Amino acid sequence: MALIELAVLFLILAIIAYILGARGVAGLSMGIAKWLVIIFIILAIISFFL
């Protein structure tokens, strides 16, 4: 899977977990999604300049 697809997957997982009341899982999933998006943006910028 692509990096951005994984980020979207974790974001959806976080939203579902938050709705179901599992706030710990939601927070962890949101943190993972945030870092995946940051890594994706950094790699996109690096590949743009190379």
Secondary structure, DSSP 8 states (H G I E B T S, - for coil): --HHHHHHHHHHHHHHHHHHT-HHHHHHHHHHHHHHHHHHHHHHHHHHH-
